[in-house]
Amino acid sequence: MRWRRYEALILLALPIAWSVLVFAPSYGTDPDSYFHVACAKRLVAGGCLRTLPWLPYTSIADPFPNMFLGQHVVLAPIALLFGPALALRVGILFVSSALAASLAIVLRRHGVARPAPWVALGLLAMPTTLVYAVYLKGATTFFVVMIWFVDAAWSGARRRTFVLAWVSVYCYVGAAVLVPFVIALALAHRATGDRWRVDLIVATLAGLAVGMILHPGWPAQWSYVWRELASINADDPRLIAGDFKGAEWAPMSGALIASMAGPALIAWGVVIVRRLGEAPRVAPGAIASAVIAFAMFGASLVGGSKPLQLFALFTLIALPVIAHAQTWPRWVPMVAALVAAALCVRNVARLRAEMDEDRALGVHPDDYAALASWLDERTSPNEVVVAPWDDFPGLFLFGADERYVAGWNTRFLLEGDDQRFTAYYLLYHGDVADPEALLPRIFDGARFLIVRRDPRTPGEAKLAASLEHDAHMESVASPSPVWRVYRVAR
């Protein structure tokens, strides 16, 4: 019982460490975080979002096949209780804490006597899990559901497996990742001499199917999921990662991979070497989770950092169970804990320093609030504003009724209106000579054009330079140092 109290204190260290980042004066988060809190806010105000008129030119404007409805429902009470900026922070801490608690409970259910150190050190020692803990990505709530799905499948509970697969569909477009896990689990059962667990595969497929059929976005969610999954392997070459697409899809250097996944890979190496000398029986569930972990690591080598989060989470599920099944000299866990603790302190301190220097995580909420309020006062109802696509979510959270050309994912604009996508793409690549003619003609009378003051790409720099010498575009005083604002001169 005394150790249980210590475990609670260890787990409490996680939200405290995250709060050091989330409540920092320089804190800013990624576009997804703003978007999901904005959807939760509008869920409270007007019910389920069946359309997304704020992005009128995109393929998700009408209907809006919201594949993150579960996350928005979870965040809705927080959005109701707090203002946008505070709801953003509290929502992140709530869902991240739910993930940590779920990991600790599931590990204890499967034989890990002291799971809290594993969870706390694992989530802070790996940069990828630390950064994701202070984001609200599309998969954030899904990861919590996934932990409990893994628990149900490990336990052979067909009914819970079915229900959790069903619920997962409402949380994430990539819920189909549960299928390879249960297939790996069935193969692991067979390889260890147990009976095939095809029933778990059937339960998972049935749950996913029911979730897709009984979905508020029916039937648009079918084509939406198909297009999302198909885009992983083949996408328009103009959707450059880090430019017109999320940077998490950009190829990673070896140094970045080592930084993001190095602690987990070293831990795996130690456990595998120890296993070769001792070779205890490993539970089929741990084997399957390890297989998926390394499959996700392999995917990250060619597909960017996005799969690394699944690698990290499946590592935190499988590695403690495998390590607990072995015997260790007393000094090994002590040294491992000290090294991991040092990594935790270093990662939190480094990320905080980067935030203070250049707002490494993203634009500060106060800046979005200032620009959104400024636009509210100067635009007509439903007026189109031309802004960088990744600034839409923040303006969507703090703004009123402005419409935007692109946001969240520029592929939706490409699918919805190829002509407008091409115009938008050329504009933010600095290849449009007369934006004063393009804006009102192509974007339905748009008057305001927003660019970053510190360009992030050569295209943004070229656009900013051309606007400074364009007599037909008037520079107006910006409410925030993050952006320059231009207006079509009349």
C-alpha positions in Angstrom: 0.0 0.0 0.0 2.9 2.4 0.8 4.4 1.7 -2.7 1.0 2.4 -4.3 1.0 5.9 -2.7 4.5 6.4 -4.0 3.3 5.3 -7.5 0.6 7.9 -7.4 3.2 10.6 -6.6 5.4 9.4 -9.5 2.5 9.6 -11.9 1.6 13.1 -10.6 5.0 14.2 -11.7 3.9 13.9 -15.3 1.2 16.6 -15.4 3.5 18.8 -13.3 6.3 18.4 -15.8 3.9 19.0 -18.7 2.5 22.1 -17.0 6.0 23.6 -16.9 5.7 23.6 -20.7 2.0 24.1 -21.3 1.6 27.1 -18.9 4.9 28.7 -19.9 4.5 32.3 -21.1 6.1 31.4 -24.4 3.9 28.3 -24.9 2.4 27.7 -28.4 1.2 24.4 -29.8 0.6 22.9 -33.2 -2.3 23.6 -35.5 -4.1 20.3 -34.7 -4.4 21.4 -31.0 -6.2 24.6 -31.9 -8.5 22.8 -34.4 -9.7 20.2 -31.9 -10.5 22.6 -29.1 -12.3 24.8 -31.7 -14.5 21.9 -32.7 -15.2 21.1 -29.1 -16.1 24.7 -28.5 -18.6 24.7 -31.4 -19.9 21.3 -30.3 -20.9 22.9 -27.0 -22.4 25.9 -28.8 -24.4 24.2 -31.6 -24.2 20.5 -31.4 -22.5 18.0 -33.7 -20.6 19.7 -36.6 -22.2 18.3 -39.7 -20.7 21.0 -42.0 -17.5 23.0 -41.8 -18.5 26.3 -43.6 -15.3 28.0 -42.3 -13.5 26.1 -45.1 -16.0 26.6 -48.0 -13.7 25.5 -50.8 -12.6 22.2 -49.3 -13.9 18.6 -49.7 -14.9 18.5 -46.0 -17.0 21.6 -46.0 -20.4 19.9 -46.6 -20.7 17.3 -45.2 -18.0 17.3 -42.6 -17.1 13.7 -41.9 -15.8 14.3 -38.4 -13.5 11.3 -37.7 -12.4 12.9 -34.4 -15.9 13.3 -32.9 -14.9 11.2 -29.8 -12.0 13.6 -29.0 -14.3 16.6 -29.4 -16.9 15.0 -27.1 -14.1 14.5 -24.4 -13.0 18.1 -24.8 -16.5 19.6 -24.8 -16.9 19.9 -21.0 -13.5 21.5 -20.8 -14.4 24.0 -23.6 -17.6 24.7 -21.7 -15.9 25.5 -18.4 -12.9 27.5 -19.7 -12.1 30.1 -22.2 -10.4 29.0 -25.4 -6.8 29.6 -24.3 -7.2 27.9 -20.9 -9.3 25.1 -22.4 -6.5 24.4 -24.8 -4.0 23.9 -22.0 -6.4 22.0 -19.6 -7.6 19.8 -22.5 -4.0 18.8 -23.3 -3.2 18.0 -19.7 -6.4 16.0 -19.2 -6.0 13.7 -22.2 -2.2 13.2 -21.6 -2.9 12.4 -18.0 -5.6 9.9 -19.0 -3.1 8.2 -21.3 -0.5 7.9 -18.5 -3.0 6.5 -16.0 -4.3 4.0 -18.6 -0.8 2.8 -19.3 -0.1 2.3 -15.6 -3.3 0.4 -14.9 -3.0 -1.8 -18.0 0.7 -2.7 -17.2 -0.3 -3.6 -13.6 -3.1 -5.8 -14.9 -0.6 -7.7 -17.0 2.0 -8.4 -14.3 4.2 -5.4 -14.0 4.5 -4.9 -10.3 5.6 -1.2 -10.3 4.3 0.3 -13.6 4.5 4.0 -12.5 8.3 4.4 -13.0 8.0 2.8 -16.4 5.3 5.2 -17.5 6.7 8.4 -16.0 10.2 7.8 -17.2 9.1 6.4 -20.6 6.8 9.4 -21.4 9.4 12.0 -20.4 12.7 10.3 -21.5 11.6 10.0 -25.1 11.4 13.3 -26.9 8.6 12.1 -29.2 6.3 11.2 -26.3 7.2 14.4 -24.4 6.3 16.6 -27.4 3.1 14.7 -28.2 2.1 15.0 -24.5 1.8 18.8 -24.9 -0.1 18.6 -28.2 -3.7 17.6 -29.1 -3.1 15.6 -32.2 -5.8 13.8 -34.1 -4.8 10.5 -32.5 -4.4 11.8 -28.9 -7.7 10.4 -27.5 -7.5 7.4 -29.8 -4.2 6.4 -28.0 -6.1 6.2 -24.7 -8.8 4.0 -26.3 -6.0 1.9 -28.0 -4.3 1.2 -24.7 -7.6 -0.3 -23.4 -8.1 -2.1 -26.7 -4.7 -3.8 -26.3 -5.7 -4.8 -22.7 -8.9 -6.3 -24.0 -7.2 -8.2 -26.8 -4.4 -9.4 -24.5 -7.1 -10.7 -22.0 -9.0 -12.5 -24.8 -12.1 -10.4 -24.0 -14.0 -10.6 -27.3 -16.9 -8.3 -26.2 -14.6 -5.5 -25.0 -12.4 -5.9 -28.1 -15.5 -5.4 -30.2 -16.8 -2.3 -28.3 -13.4 -0.6 -28.1 -12.8 -1.1 -31.8 -16.2 0.4 -32.4 -15.4 3.4 -30.2 -12.0 3.9 -31.8 -13.7 4.8 -35.1 -15.1 7.9 -33.6 -11.7 9.0 -32.3 -9.3 8.7 -35.3 -9.2 8.2 -39.0 -6.4 5.6 -38.6 -8.3 3.3 -36.3 -7.6 0.5 -38.8 -4.2 0.2 -37.2 -5.9 -2.0 -34.7 -6.2 -4.8 -37.3 -2.5 -5.6 -37.8 -2.2 -5.7 -34.0 -4.8 -8.4 -33.6 -3.4 -10.3 -36.6 0.0 -10.2 -35.0 -1.6 -11.3 -31.7 -3.2 -14.3 -33.3 0.1 -15.3 -34.9 1.9 -14.9 -31.6 -0.7 -17.1 -29.9 -0.1 -19.8 -32.5 3.7 -19.4 -32.4 3.7 -20.0 -28.6 1.5 -23.1 -28.9 -1.8 -21.5 -27.9 -4.9 -21.8 -30.0 -5.5 -19.3 -32.8 -7.4 -16.2 -31.6 -9.2 -15.6 -34.9 -12.2 -14.5 -32.8 -10.3 -11.4 -31.8 -9.7 -10.5 -35.4 -13.4 -11.0 -36.2 -14.4 -8.9 -33.1 -12.1 -6.1 -34.2 -13.2 -6.1 -37.8 -16.9 -6.2 -36.7 -16.3 -3.3 -34.3 -14.7 -1.2 -37.0 -17.4 -2.0 -39.4 -20.2 -1.1 -37.0 -18.4 2.2 -36.1 -18.2 3.1 -39.8 -21.8 2.3 -40.5 -23.2 4.0 -37.4 -21.3 7.2 -37.8 -22.8 10.7 -37.8 -20.8 11.5 -41.0 -22.5 8.8 -43.0 -21.8 8.2 -45.8 -19.1 10.8 -46.4 -16.8 9.2 -43.9 -16.2 6.1 -46.1 -14.6 8.1 -49.0 -12.8 10.3 -46.4 -11.1 7.4 -44.7 -10.2 5.9 -48.0 -8.6 9.1 -49.3 -6.8 9.6 -46.1 -5.3 6.1 -46.0 -4.5 6.2 -49.8 -2.6 9.5 -49.4 0.0 7.8 -47.1 1.6 6.2 -50.1 0.7 8.5 -52.9 0.0 12.2 -52.6 0.2 15.2 -54.9 3.8 16.3 -55.3 2.8 19.9 -54.4 1.9 18.8 -50.9 5.4 19.2 -49.6 5.9 18.1 -46.0 6.7 21.1 -43.9 5.5 23.5 -46.6 1.9 22.5 -47.7 1.7 19.4 -45.5 2.5 18.7 -41.9 6.2 18.4 -41.1 5.7 15.1 -39.3 5.5 13.5 -42.8 9.0 14.8 -43.8 11.8 12.2 -44.0 14.0 12.3 -40.9 17.8 12.3 -40.7 19.6 9.7 -38.8 20.5 12.1 -36.1 16.8 13.1 -35.6 15.8 9.5 -35.5 18.4 8.8 -32.8 17.3 11.8 -30.8 13.6 10.9 -31.0 13.7 7.1 -30.6 17.3 6.5 -29.2 16.3 5.9 -25.5 13.6 3.3 -26.5 16.0 1.5 -28.9 18.7 1.3 -26.3 16.2 -0.1 -23.7 15.0 -2.7 -26.3 18.6 -3.7 -27.0 19.4 -4.3 -23.3 16.2 -6.4 -22.8 16.8 -8.4 -26.0 20.4 -9.2 -25.0 19.2 -10.2 -21.5 16.5 -12.4 -23.0 19.1 -14.3 -25.1 20.8 -15.3 -22.0 17.7 -16.2 -20.0 15.0 -16.8 -22.6 11.9 -16.9 -20.3 8.5 -17.4 -21.9 7.0 -14.2 -23.2 3.2 -13.6 -23.3 1.7 -13.5 -26.8 0.4 -10.0 -26.2 3.8 -8.7 -25.5 5.2 -10.4 -28.6 2.5 -8.8 -30.8 3.0 -5.4 -29.3 6.7 -5.6 -29.8 6.2 -6.6 -33.5 3.9 -3.6 -34.0 6.3 -1.3 -32.2 9.2 -2.2 -34.6 6.8 -2.2 -37.6 6.0 1.4 -36.7 9.7 2.2 -36.3 10.3 0.9 -39.7 7.5 3.0 -41.1 9.0 6.1 -39.6 12.2 5.5 -41.5 10.4 6.1 -44.7 7.3 8.0 -43.7 8.4 10.7 -41.3 8.0 11.0 -37.5 4.2 10.4 -37.3 4.6 6.5 -36.8 7.2 7.1 -34.0 4.4 7.8 -31.5 2.9 4.4 -32.1 6.4 2.9 -31.8 6.8 4.7 -28.5 3.4 3.7 -27.1 3.7 0.0 -28.1 7.2 0.0 -26.6 5.7 1.3 -23.3 3.2 -1.5 -23.5 5.4 -4.4 -24.4 8.9 -3.6 -23.0 7.9 -3.5 -19.3 6.0 -6.8 -19.5 9.0 -8.5 -21.3 11.5 -7.0 -18.9 9.4 -8.0 -15.8 9.4 -11.6 -16.9 13.2 -11.7 -16.6 15.5 -11.5 -13.5 18.0 -8.7 -13.3 20.9 -7.8 -11.1 19.8 -5.1 -8.6 22.1 -2.5 -10.1 20.6 -2.7 -13.6 17.2 -1.1 -12.8 18.9 1.4 -10.5 21.2 2.6 -13.3 18.4 2.5 -15.9 16.2 4.7 -13.6 19.0 7.2 -13.0 19.8 7.5 -16.7 16.1 7.8 -17.6 15.6 10.4 -14.9 18.5 12.4 -16.3 17.0 12.2 -19.8 13.6 13.4 -18.4 15.1 16.5 -16.8 17.2 17.2 -19.9 14.3 16.9 -22.3 11.9 19.1 -20.3 14.6 21.7 -19.8 15.7 21.7 -23.4 12.1 22.0 -24.7 11.4 24.8 -22.3 14.5 26.6 -23.4 13.6 26.2 -27.1 10.2 27.6 -26.4 11.6 30.6 -24.7 14.1 31.2 -27.5 11.9 30.8 -30.6 8.5 29.4 -29.6 9.5 26.0 -30.9 6.1 24.4 -30.5 4.1 27.0 -32.4 2.3 30.4 -32.3 1.2 31.6 -28.9 -2.5 31.6 -28.3 -2.5 35.3 -27.4 -1.3 36.1 -30.9 -4.1 34.1 -32.5 -6.6 35.7 -30.2 -5.3 39.2 -31.2 -5.4 38.6 -34.9 -8.8 36.8 -34.8 -10.3 39.7 -32.8 -8.8 42.2 -35.3 -10.3 40.4 -38.2 -13.7 40.1 -36.5 -13.8 43.9 -36.3 -12.8 44.6 -39.9 -14.5 41.9 -42.0 -18.0 41.4 -43.1 -20.0 38.3 -42.0 -18.6 35.2 -43.7 -15.9 37.2 -45.5 -13.1 35.1 -46.9 -9.6 35.8 -45.5 -6.5 34.4 -47.2 -4.1 33.1 -44.6 -1.4 30.4 -44.3 -3.1 27.1 -44.0 -1.6 26.2 -40.7 -2.8 29.5 -39.1 -6.4 28.6 -39.8 -6.9 26.4 -36.7 -5.8 29.1 -34.3 -7.9 31.7 -36.0 -10.8 29.2 -36.1 -10.6 28.8 -32.3 -10.5 32.5 -31.4 -12.5 34.0 -34.3 -16.1 34.3 -35.2 -17.4 33.7 -38.7 -14.5 34.4 -41.1 -14.0 31.9 -43.9 -10.6 30.7 -45.0 -9.2 29.2 -48.2 -7.3 26.3 -46.6 -6.6 24.9 -43.2 -5.6 21.9 -41.2 -4.8 19.9 -44.3 -4.3 21.5 -47.7 -5.2 18.2 -49.4 -8.8 19.0 -48.6 -8.6 22.1 -50.7 -6.9 20.2 -53.5 -9.8 17.6 -53.4 -12.5 20.3 -53.2 -11.3 22.8 -55.8 -8.2 22.2 -57.8 -8.3 25.6 -59.4 -8.3 27.4 -56.1 -5.7 25.1 -54.7 -3.4 25.9 -57.6 -4.0 29.6 -57.1 -3.4 29.3 -53.4 -0.3 27.2 -53.9 1.2 29.7 -56.4 0.4 32.6 -54.2 2.2 31.3 -51.1 5.1 30.2 -53.3 5.5 33.8 -54.4 4.6 33.1 -58.0 1.6 35.4 -58.4 2.5 38.8 -59.8 -0.9 40.4 -59.1 -2.4 39.2 -55.9 -4.7 42.3 -55.9 -6.5 40.8 -58.9 -6.3 37.1 -57.7 -7.9 37.6 -54.3 -11.2 39.1 -55.2 -11.6 37.1 -58.4 -10.6 33.6 -57.2 -11.4 33.9 -53.5 -14.9 35.5 -53.7 -14.0 39.1 -52.9 -11.3 38.4 -50.3 -9.6 41.7 -49.2 -7.1 40.6 -46.6 -3.9 38.6 -47.2 -1.9 37.4 -44.2 1.8 36.3 -44.3 4.3 35.3 -41.6 6.7 38.1 -40.6 9.5 35.5 -40.3 9.1 33.4 -43.5 9.4 29.6 -43.0 9.9 28.7 -46.6 11.5 30.3 -49.6 8.0 30.8 -51.1 6.8 32.7 -48.1 9.9 34.9 -48.2 9.3 35.6 -51.9 5.7 36.5 -51.4 6.5 38.8 -48.5 9.2 40.6 -50.6 6.9 41.1 -53.5 4.1 42.5 -51.4 6.4 45.1 -49.9 6.8 46.6 -53.4 3.2 46.0 -54.7 1.4 49.4 -55.0 -2.0 47.6 -55.2 -1.6 45.9 -51.8 -1.8 48.1 -48.8 0.2 47.1 -45.7 -2.0 47.6 -42.6 -0.9 47.6 -38.9 -0.9 44.0 -37.7 -2.2 43.3 -34.2 0.6 40.7 -33.7 4.3 40.6 -34.4 3.9 37.1 -35.9 2.2 38.3 -39.1 2.1 41.0 -41.7 -1.4 41.9 -42.9 -2.1 43.3 -46.4 -5.3 44.7 -47.8 -6.3 45.0 -51.5 -6.1 48.8 -52.2 -9.4 50.2 -53.6 
